Structures are given as structure tokens and as C-alpha cells.
Amino acid sequence: MSDEFDLDKLTSAMNAATPTPDAAKRDANIALATENFEKLHASRQGSADETRPNPEAARKPGLISGVREMFKKLTTKGVLAATTSVATLGVAMIVVLPTLYKTDPGVLHFAESQAPVEVAEQSEPLGIMATEEVALADEVMLPSVQAEEMIVAEPMAAIPKIQTRGVVAFDSIAPGMPQPDIMPLPESNTETFANEAPNPLKITTEEPVSTFSIDVDTASYAIVRSSLMRGQLPPAQAVRAEEMINYFPYDYTQPLDDQPFATTVTVTDTPWNAGTQLVHIGIQGELPEIAERPPLNLVFLIDTSGSMSSPDKLPLLVQSFRLMLSELRAEDSVAIVTYAGSAGQVLEPTPASDTATIMNALTNLHAGGSTAGQAGLQQAYQVAEAMMEDGEISRVILATDGDFNVGLSDPDALKTYIADKRESGTYLSVLGFGRGNLDDATMQALAQNGNGTASYIDTLQEAQKVLVDQLSGALFPIANDVKIQMEFNPAEIAEYRLIGYETRALRREDFNNDAVDAGEIGAGHRVTAIYEVTPVGSDAVLNDPLRYASDELAEGNGELGFLRLRYKNPGEDVSNLIETPVLADTAEAGTEAGFAIAMAGFAQLLQGSDYLGDWDYDQLIDLANANRGADEFGYRSDAVRLMRLAQSLSQ
């Protein structure tokens, strides 16, 4: 029998078995189905006044919809932390989310017994949302939402994981995947900053003398940069204009005739106020040859409390000190004291040339516990004093986030303690690390009263600048208790204001009092101070003349004012005096003064100053770009980029 015959026979049999279509019966069945559907729809729909059901509620909870809803509703730090793990595995997984049960309004608790993530083998690689070793809080504040155990098992494309603090982040999302609705969670912030209200405008006839202590700290600029790089404008109180200005190296006149420093004064028109002028004062410290430096005894006082555990704190601190060690000499010595719940010495005085031993001690440090700052300071001073010999310099370098919570933690109490200890001849410098609980006020109190400086280290590049490029200035003082006093001539100057140095203000009588502490200048350090002055007769004068004031004024003689500086040589108790007249025909400011003025303007914009009028970021950026100069290390170019970023964030 042929294949063709068999096929024809089979076809005939199938046709014979198929019933003839009945058009009338088909129409009746369709009508019945339509009637039943309309009855069912009407029973579910209800009356027009009833609330329509949410189509989302009828949707089967698959992985995609479940994850989307989870992120919309579970927005607290504790819950997000439990769901931020993303795995890329060659398996399919079933995720069991924590069961939440509601007690008080807005409060949900985690059920204690939770099944672990279950894994079922499958051949193709899948990526899923999973949990991993997360300690769940006892109670978590949430919006009033209903939540219950949800099991989802739905394949999705692999998603690489990024660990973040308080935020779920993805470095790539597979095509077709929904973008989760996630808002960054605010971190707790206990930061405090040492600052005062900006200096007010002074009337020369009433208060012709301005007195302050110099400041070579740079912490404020680095804190401002850290805030801007995080996408936030810095708090106004974190902006100290003098530290913004003094962050940069300037090519001022070098000292002559064995003087520890030289002064340069220029006068120029104010870019933000056509009716005023700026008196720019530049001080340049001498830079002795390295071979002439005395031996240096360093005590690294390192905060190892629990708040120092994040990568931008203790780990960055260790890397920063590693850079510094390469700049020390064989005759220098290093010891290490740490403090957390208590203080302890982890490295005896060791020659700086023995870098392996020092680095081993540093890399073995771990963070944990409270912050016994007072005990650490006491032990560090004891070690430094024991290391000191005649002709040598001893300095404690405190590295911390400033969070003192055991022992002396009040800035005023610390100030008194440090003031007593500086009489031993040991200097104290402070390096700040990290954000969130940065105690800038404590750092400033310690540095200002410990005859030292305060810097903030936010990157390894900043560590290179502070601890390598400018190490001599940071460690070797050339002048102590440096004070500036400017007397303005009321015949020439109607009003003036000092830009910055609010926390360094001194009384007029403090200038000649050698018992009053002031700032230090290190080897090669530069200090800049800027006054905005209003000439007599200018339309920019803001104060009306007094009805009963005397019209008799001293003759100008071409002097806008008279500059006096006092300083002590290291180890001496009696100060020296330098005097310089400020003349009306002083040379115009060049590139160095021009960039310092731009930084003064930047600081005032960040502070929201009332003295800038309509001057804005466009004009600031033009001024800074015009005065960048050689910019050997690129610091000024970086500052311009920060200005542009601040401009965008302020809009």
C-alpha cells in the first residue's frame, strides 16, 4: 500500500467524522456567553457610587512589581539596609522578604523568625534582590502601610551591586527593568563649626584700630570643597574667609636681613563695590634649608573610636601618614598613641627611618569604642615631653573627627587644658577626617590654643598638600604669637571692615601684651589679610556723620593707615615689633593679590554677605580666571571649578 493511498484514506475518515456546522446553534452559544459576561461584570462593578477596584491590586505580585512597591513603601534606613544586596549567580532564587507586623501607628516591627533566602538550581544565570547578613533594628519608623510576607520567584537580568550607606544604588540597570523609586536617606549630622558673625563695618572716627591674631589654618576650604563635591552648599558657619584665602600659595616678597618674615601691602579698587578699596596685606615666612632644621619628635595621637571606622577616616588617616613618613629624616623620631574607650601607646619612640616598624603599627589599628580624647591628649603630651631634648622640636599631631565624648569634651575646658600644656614647649596640630560628626569647633579650640594649625583631610591629594608639599610649614615654627594691628587714618578712611578672622579677634590692648597668645607662622608659610575701606567723601559711605562729632581730623599725609606686627622668636618670651605705613599711592594689586581677593569674594558669596551688592558668580569666576597665574599645582584651577559648582548649586 502506497503512502499516498494511506494519506487520502485518513483524510476521508477525518472529514466524515467532522459534524456539519450549525449556524443557528453557533449564534445561540455566542448570545448566551455575552449575556453571562454582562451579568458577571455588573455584579463585580456594583453601582456607580461605589469605589472602583484598583487594577494594581488584582495584579499577581511578580518580582518586578513587588520590588517597585517595596521601594515605594519601605523607605527607612533599617528596611532599605535589609534589601540592598543584589546577587549575580548562576541560579534562580526565591526571595522571602521580612514579615512586618504593625503595632503603634507608624511603627512596624520585624518578626524574629525569618526564613533564609532559598536557592533552587537552574542552568541560566539570573540576578535577584537578596538579603545578606543585616542586623535588623528592633523597631523601624515607617509610613502607615500594610506589609506582609511576600514570595516572588521571577527571573530578571543580572544587575551589578553597589554597597552604599543608606541608599540603594545600581551602576547599571538591565534593559527593560523598572527604575526603583529611591530617595537618599539623610545621615545623622552632629557637625559643629567654630565661627562668629562676619565682621561689621566700623566707623574710623569711632574705632580706628583693628587688632587680630594671624591664622594659617586651611581646614575651612577643604570642608567647603567636601560639601560642594557632595552636591551641597556648605553651611555658612563652616566658611571662614581667612582660611579660604590662606589655602593657596602666593608669590609674596621674600624676607631679608635675617627677619623671619616680610610684609607686602597693596591697595586696589574693590570689584564688588565701586566706591570702596581693598587693602591687601601679605606676609611671607622664611624657609630655612632642610639641613638647618632641628631634629623633630612627633607623636601621632590617633582617634580609634567607633566613629572613625568609615573609609574616609581611619583608613585615609593611615594612608596620609604613610605619605608623611617619606619626608622625615633619620634623626627625626615617631611615637604613636591611640585613644578610644581608653588611651594607650602602641609605638615607642622610633627613628623615622624605620618605616616598616611605624607602618606596621599604623596598619594594625582598628576603630571601636567611645572617644576618650582627654586621656589620649594627656598621654601624648607625656610621651612628647619625654622625647624632647635641647634644641629639638616636639609636636603632637592629633588625627580625629573631633568627636570627644569621654573626659574633657567642652571646647572651653579643652582650651584651658591645652593652654596650660603649651608652656611645656610642645606644639599641637590637628588633622580632621570625615563628615557627619565632624567637630570643627573642638578642632579649632585645640589648634589655636596648642600653638599649632588645623587642617581637614578629605582626600589623599589633600594629605599630599598638607603633609608633603607643605610639611616644613606644618611642623617647624619660625615665629610665635604673631599679631596684626591696623590703625586707619580718619582723614582718609571713613569706614572699614576686616574680611574674615572673626575667631581671631583681639582687644586693642592685647597687641602689646606679650602674655596674650596668638597664632604661629611656620617655615615658608604665607598669611593674607584683606580690609575693605571706604575713602572719605565716597558715595559708598554707609553711615551718616554724627551731629555732635568734631570736624577736626588729623592730616592725611598720604597715609591710609599704619600697620604694626608683633611676633616672638621660638623659645623667647619678649616680642619684636615691625611697623609699615600704608600709603594711598601704594602699587596696584597684581595676580597674587587678585586671586586672594577672588577667594575673599567666594567666601562672602557662600556666606550670603550683604556687602557684595549685585556681584555674582559670573563676575567672581572671571576675576579668579584672570588671576590664576602660574598655578604650579593646579590649586587655583580647582578653586574655579568649585566656584562653578557652587554657582550651579545656588540656582
Buried (B, 14 or more C-beta within 10 A) or exposed (E): EEEEEEEEEEEEEEEEEEEEEEEEEEEEEEEEEEEEEEEEEEEEEEEEEEEEEEEEEEEEEEBBBBBBBBBEBBBBBBBBBBBBBBBEBEBBBBBBBBBBEBEEEEEBBBEEEBEEBEBEEEEEEBBBBBBEEBEBBEEBEBEEBEBEEBEBEBEBBBBEBEEEEBBBEBEEEEEEBEEBEBEEBEEEEEBBBBBEEBBEBBBBBEEBBBBBBBBBBBBBBBBBBBBBEEEEBBBBBBBBBBBBBBBBBBEBEEBEEEBBBBBBBBBBEBBBBEBBBBBBBBBBBBBBEEEEBBBBBBBBBBBBBEBBBBEBBBBBBBBBBBBBBEBBEEEBBBBBBBBBBEBEBBBEBBBBBBBEBBBEBBEEBEBEBBBBBBBBBBBBBBBBBEBBEEEBBBBBBBBBBBBBEBBBBEBEBBBBBBBEBBEEBBBBBBBBBBBBBBBBBBBBBBBBBBBBBBBBBBBEEBBBBBBBEBBBBBBBBBBBBBBBBBBBBBBBBBBBBBBBBBBBBBEEEBBBEBEBBBBBBBBBBBBBBBBBBBBBEBEBBEEEEEEEEEEEBEEBEEBBBBBBBBBBBBEEEEBEEBEBBBBBEBEEBBBBBBBBBBBBBBBBBBBEBEBBEEBBBEBBBEBBBEBBBEBEBEBBEEBBBBBBBBBEEEE
